[in-house]
Amino acid sequence: MLGWVITFLLIALVAAALGFGGIAGTAAGIAKVIFFIFIALFIISLVANALRGRGPKV
């Protein structure tokens, strides 16, 4: 999922550099949404793992 964020961020940067404001804004917005979904799922995963009482595998 983090790969998608980086992809949309790169699309936004290239579009902004070429002067396509609408496309750059849309790609940046999508990247933000996916990034926050990733962060939320990561935190939920950490909490669920902590509630199970198991540590990370080494």
Distance bins in CASP14 RR format, pairs under 12 A and 6 or more apart:
PFRMAT RR
TARGET T0000
AUTHOR 0000-0000-0000
RMODE 2
METHOD distances of the structure
MODEL  1
1 7 0 0 0 0 0 1 0 0 0 0 0
1 8 0 0 0 0 0 1 0 0 0 0 0
1 31 0 0 0 0 0 1 0 0 0 0 0
1 33 0 0 0 0 0 1 0 0 0 0 0
1 34 1 0 0 1 0 0 0 0 0 0 0
1 35 0 0 0 0 1 0 0 0 0 0 0
1 36 0 0 0 0 0 1 0 0 0 0 0
1 37 1 0 0 1 0 0 0 0 0 0 0
1 38 1 0 1 0 0 0 0 0 0 0 0
1 39 0 0 0 0 0 1 0 0 0 0 0
1 40 0 0 0 0 0 1 0 0 0 0 0
1 41 1 0 0 1 0 0 0 0 0 0 0
1 42 0 0 0 0 1 0 0 0 0 0 0
1 45 0 0 0 0 0 1 0 0 0 0 0
2 8 0 0 0 0 0 1 0 0 0 0 0
2 9 0 0 0 0 0 1 0 0 0 0 0
2 31 0 0 0 0 0 1 0 0 0 0 0
2 34 0 0 0 0 1 0 0 0 0 0 0
2 35 1 0 0 1 0 0 0 0 0 0 0
2 36 0 0 0 0 0 1 0 0 0 0 0
2 37 0 0 0 0 0 1 0 0 0 0 0
2 38 1 0 1 0 0 0 0 0 0 0 0
2 39 0 0 0 0 1 0 0 0 0 0 0
2 41 0 0 0 0 0 1 0 0 0 0 0
2 42 0 0 0 0 1 0 0 0 0 0 0
3 9 0 0 0 0 1 0 0 0 0 0 0
3 10 0 0 0 0 1 0 0 0 0 0 0
3 31 0 0 0 0 1 0 0 0 0 0 0
3 34 0 0 0 0 1 0 0 0 0 0 0
3 35 0 0 0 0 0 1 0 0 0 0 0
3 38 0 0 0 0 1 0 0 0 0 0 0
4 10 0 0 0 0 0 1 0 0 0 0 0
4 11 0 0 0 0 0 1 0 0 0 0 0
4 27 0 0 0 0 0 1 0 0 0 0 0
4 30 0 0 0 0 1 0 0 0 0 0 0
4 31 1 0 0 1 0 0 0 0 0 0 0
4 32 0 0 0 0 0 1 0 0 0 0 0
4 33 0 0 0 0 0 1 0 0 0 0 0
4 34 1 0 1 0 0 0 0 0 0 0 0
4 35 0 0 0 0 1 0 0 0 0 0 0
4 37 0 0 0 0 1 0 0 0 0 0 0
4 38 0 0 0 0 1 0 0 0 0 0 0
5 11 0 0 0 0 0 1 0 0 0 0 0
5 12 0 0 0 0 0 1 0 0 0 0 0
5 27 0 0 0 0 0 1 0 0 0 0 0
5 28 0 0 0 0 0 1 0 0 0 0 0
5 29 0 0 0 0 0 1 0 0 0 0 0
5 30 0 0 0 0 1 0 0 0 0 0 0
5 31 1 0 1 0 0 0 0 0 0 0 0
5 32 0 0 0 0 1 0 0 0 0 0 0
5 33 0 0 0 0 1 0 0 0 0 0 0
5 34 1 0 1 0 0 0 0 0 0 0 0
5 35 1 0 1 0 0 0 0 0 0 0 0
5 36 0 0 0 0 1 0 0 0 0 0 0
5 37 0 0 0 0 1 0 0 0 0 0 0
5 38 1 0 0 1 0 0 0 0 0 0 0
5 39 0 0 0 0 1 0 0 0 0 0 0
6 12 0 0 0 0 0 1 0 0 0 0 0
6 13 0 0 0 0 0 1 0 0 0 0 0
6 27 0 0 0 0 0 1 0 0 0 0 0
6 30 0 0 0 0 0 1 0 0 0 0 0
6 31 0 0 0 0 1 0 0 0 0 0 0
6 34 0 0 0 0 1 0 0 0 0 0 0
6 35 0 0 0 0 1 0 0 0 0 0 0
6 38 0 0 0 0 0 1 0 0 0 0 0
7 13 0 0 0 0 0 1 0 0 0 0 0
7 14 0 0 0 0 0 1 0 0 0 0 0
7 27 0 0 0 0 1 0 0 0 0 0 0
7 30 0 0 0 0 1 0 0 0 0 0 0
7 31 0 0 0 0 1 0 0 0 0 0 0
7 34 0 0 0 0 1 0 0 0 0 0 0
7 35 0 0 0 0 0 1 0 0 0 0 0
8 14 0 0 0 0 0 1 0 0 0 0 0
8 15 0 0 0 0 0 1 0 0 0 0 0
8 23 0 0 0 0 0 1 0 0 0 0 0
8 24 0 0 0 0 0 1 0 0 0 0 0
8 25 0 0 0 0 0 1 0 0 0 0 0
8 26 0 0 0 0 1 0 0 0 0 0 0
8 27 1 0 1 0 0 0 0 0 0 0 0
8 28 1 0 0 1 0 0 0 0 0 0 0
8 29 1 0 0 1 0 0 0 0 0 0 0
8 30 1 0 1 0 0 0 0 0 0 0 0
8 31 1 1 0 0 0 0 0 0 0 0 0
8 32 0 0 0 0 1 0 0 0 0 0 0
8 33 0 0 0 0 1 0 0 0 0 0 0
8 34 1 0 0 1 0 0 0 0 0 0 0
8 35 0 0 0 0 1 0 0 0 0 0 0
8 38 0 0 0 0 0 1 0 0 0 0 0
9 15 0 0 0 0 0 1 0 0 0 0 0
9 16 0 0 0 0 0 1 0 0 0 0 0
9 24 0 0 0 0 0 1 0 0 0 0 0
9 25 0 0 0 0 0 1 0 0 0 0 0
9 27 1 0 0 1 0 0 0 0 0 0 0
9 28 1 0 0 1 0 0 0 0 0 0 0
9 29 0 0 0 0 1 0 0 0 0 0 0
9 30 0 0 0 0 1 0 0 0 0 0 0
9 31 1 0 1 0 0 0 0 0 0 0 0
9 32 0 0 0 0 1 0 0 0 0 0 0
9 33 0 0 0 0 0 1 0 0 0 0 0
9 34 0 0 0 0 1 0 0 0 0 0 0
9 35 0 0 0 0 1 0 0 0 0 0 0
10 16 0 0 0 0 0 1 0 0 0 0 0
10 17 0 0 0 0 0 1 0 0 0 0 0
10 24 0 0 0 0 0 1 0 0 0 0 0
10 27 0 0 0 0 1 0 0 0 0 0 0
10 28 0 0 0 0 0 1 0 0 0 0 0
10 30 0 0 0 0 0 1 0 0 0 0 0
10 31 0 0 0 0 1 0 0 0 0 0 0
11 17 0 0 0 0 0 1 0 0 0 0 0
11 18 0 0 0 0 0 1 0 0 0 0 0
11 20 0 0 0 0 1 0 0 0 0 0 0
11 21 0 0 0 0 0 1 0 0 0 0 0
11 22 0 0 0 0 0 1 0 0 0 0 0
11 23 1 0 0 1 0 0 0 0 0 0 0
11 24 0 0 0 0 1 0 0 0 0 0 0
11 25 0 0 0 0 1 0 0 0 0 0 0
11 26 0 0 0 0 1 0 0 0 0 0 0
11 27 1 0 1 0 0 0 0 0 0 0 0
11 28 0 0 0 0 1 0 0 0 0 0 0
11 29 0 0 0 0 0 1 0 0 0 0 0
11 30 0 0 0 0 1 0 0 0 0 0 0
11 31 0 0 0 0 1 0 0 0 0 0 0
12 18 0 0 0 0 0 1 0 0 0 0 0
12 19 0 0 0 0 0 1 0 0 0 0 0
12 20 0 0 0 0 1 0 0 0 0 0 0
12 21 0 0 0 0 1 0 0 0 0 0 0
12 22 0 0 0 0 1 0 0 0 0 0 0
12 23 1 0 0 1 0 0 0 0 0 0 0
12 24 1 0 1 0 0 0 0 0 0 0 0
12 25 1 0 0 1 0 0 0 0 0 0 0
12 26 0 0 0 0 1 0 0 0 0 0 0
12 27 1 1 0 0 0 0 0 0 0 0 0
12 28 1 0 1 0 0 0 0 0 0 0 0
12 29 1 0 0 1 0 0 0 0 0 0 0
12 30 0 0 0 0 1 0 0 0 0 0 0
12 31 1 0 0 1 0 0 0 0 0 0 0
12 32 0 0 0 0 1 0 0 0 0 0 0
12 34 0 0 0 0 0 1 0 0 0 0 0
12 35 0 0 0 0 0 1 0 0 0 0 0
13 19 0 0 0 0 0 1 0 0 0 0 0
13 20 0 0 0 0 0 1 0 0 0 0 0
13 21 0 0 0 0 0 1 0 0 0 0 0
13 23 0 0 0 0 0 1 0 0 0 0 0
13 24 1 0 0 1 0 0 0 0 0 0 0
13 25 0 0 0 0 0 1 0 0 0 0 0
13 27 0 0 0 0 1 0 0 0 0 0 0
13 28 0 0 0 0 1 0 0 0 0 0 0
13 31 0 0 0 0 1 0 0 0 0 0 0
14 20 0 0 0 0 1 0 0 0 0 0 0
14 21 0 0 0 0 0 1 0 0 0 0 0
14 23 0 0 0 0 1 0 0 0 0 0 0
14 24 0 0 0 0 1 0 0 0 0 0 0
14 27 0 0 0 0 1 0 0 0 0 0 0
14 28 0 0 0 0 0 1 0 0 0 0 0
15 21 1 0 0 1 0 0 0 0 0 0 0
15 22 1 0 0 1 0 0 0 0 0 0 0
15 23 1 0 1 0 0 0 0 0 0 0 0
15 24 1 1 0 0 0 0 0 0 0 0 0
15 25 1 0 0 1 0 0 0 0 0 0 0
15 26 0 0 0 0 1 0 0 0 0 0 0
15 27 1 0 0 1 0 0 0 0 0 0 0
15 28 0 0 0 0 1 0 0 0 0 0 0
15 29 0 0 0 0 0 1 0 0 0 0 0
15 30 0 0 0 0 0 1 0 0 0 0 0
15 31 0 0 0 0 0 1 0 0 0 0 0
16 22 0 0 0 0 1 0 0 0 0 0 0
16 23 0 0 0 0 1 0 0 0 0 0 0
16 24 1 1 0 0 0 0 0 0 0 0 0
16 25 1 0 0 1 0 0 0 0 0 0 0
16 26 0 0 0 0 0 1 0 0 0 0 0
16 27 0 0 0 0 1 0 0 0 0 0 0
16 28 0 0 0 0 1 0 0 0 0 0 0
17 23 0 0 0 0 0 1 0 0 0 0 0
17 24 0 0 0 0 1 0 0 0 0 0 0
18 24 0 0 0 0 1 0 0 0 0 0 0
19 25 0 0 0 0 0 1 0 0 0 0 0
20 26 0 0 0 0 1 0 0 0 0 0 0
20 27 0 0 0 0 1 0 0 0 0 0 0
20 28 0 0 0 0 0 1 0 0 0 0 0
21 27 0 0 0 0 1 0 0 0 0 0 0
21 28 0 0 0 0 1 0 0 0 0 0 0
22 28 0 0 0 0 1 0 0 0 0 0 0
22 29 0 0 0 0 0 1 0 0 0 0 0
22 30 0 0 0 0 0 1 0 0 0 0 0
23 29 0 0 0 0 0 1 0 0 0 0 0
23 30 0 0 0 0 0 1 0 0 0 0 0
24 30 0 0 0 0 0 1 0 0 0 0 0
24 31 0 0 0 0 0 1 0 0 0 0 0
25 31 0 0 0 0 1 0 0 0 0 0 0
25 32 0 0 0 0 1 0 0 0 0 0 0
25 33 0 0 0 0 0 1 0 0 0 0 0
26 32 0 0 0 0 0 1 0 0 0 0 0
26 33 0 0 0 0 0 1 0 0 0 0 0
27 33 0 0 0 0 0 1 0 0 0 0 0
27 34 0 0 0 0 0 1 0 0 0 0 0
28 34 0 0 0 0 0 1 0 0 0 0 0
28 35 0 0 0 0 0 1 0 0 0 0 0
29 35 0 0 0 0 1 0 0 0 0 0 0
29 36 0 0 0 0 0 1 0 0 0 0 0
30 36 0 0 0 0 0 1 0 0 0 0 0
30 37 0 0 0 0 0 1 0 0 0 0 0
31 37 0 0 0 0 0 1 0 0 0 0 0
31 38 0 0 0 0 0 1 0 0 0 0 0
32 38 0 0 0 0 0 1 0 0 0 0 0
32 39 0 0 0 0 0 1 0 0 0 0 0
33 39 0 0 0 0 0 1 0 0 0 0 0
33 40 0 0 0 0 0 1 0 0 0 0 0
34 40 0 0 0 0 0 1 0 0 0 0 0
34 41 0 0 0 0 0 1 0 0 0 0 0
35 41 0 0 0 0 0 1 0 0 0 0 0
35 42 0 0 0 0 0 1 0 0 0 0 0
36 42 0 0 0 0 0 1 0 0 0 0 0
36 43 0 0 0 0 0 1 0 0 0 0 0
37 43 0 0 0 0 0 1 0 0 0 0 0
37 44 0 0 0 0 0 1 0 0 0 0 0
38 44 0 0 0 0 0 1 0 0 0 0 0
38 45 0 0 0 0 0 1 0 0 0 0 0
39 45 0 0 0 0 0 1 0 0 0 0 0
39 46 0 0 0 0 0 1 0 0 0 0 0
40 46 0 0 0 0 0 1 0 0 0 0 0
40 47 0 0 0 0 0 1 0 0 0 0 0
41 47 0 0 0 0 0 1 0 0 0 0 0
41 48 0 0 0 0 0 1 0 0 0 0 0
42 48 0 0 0 0 0 1 0 0 0 0 0
42 49 0 0 0 0 0 1 0 0 0 0 0
43 49 0 0 0 0 0 1 0 0 0 0 0
43 50 0 0 0 0 0 1 0 0 0 0 0
44 50 0 0 0 0 0 1 0 0 0 0 0
44 51 0 0 0 0 0 1 0 0 0 0 0
45 51 0 0 0 0 0 1 0 0 0 0 0
45 52 0 0 0 0 0 1 0 0 0 0 0
45 56 0 0 0 0 0 1 0 0 0 0 0
46 52 0 0 0 0 0 1 0 0 0 0 0
46 53 0 0 0 0 0 1 0 0 0 0 0
46 55 0 0 0 0 0 1 0 0 0 0 0
46 56 0 0 0 0 0 1 0 0 0 0 0
47 53 0 0 0 0 0 1 0 0 0 0 0
48 54 0 0 0 0 0 1 0 0 0 0 0
48 55 0 0 0 0 0 1 0 0 0 0 0
49 55 1 0 0 1 0 0 0 0 0 0 0
49 56 1 0 0 1 0 0 0 0 0 0 0
49 57 0 0 0 0 0 1 0 0 0 0 0
50 56 0 0 0 0 0 1 0 0 0 0 0
END
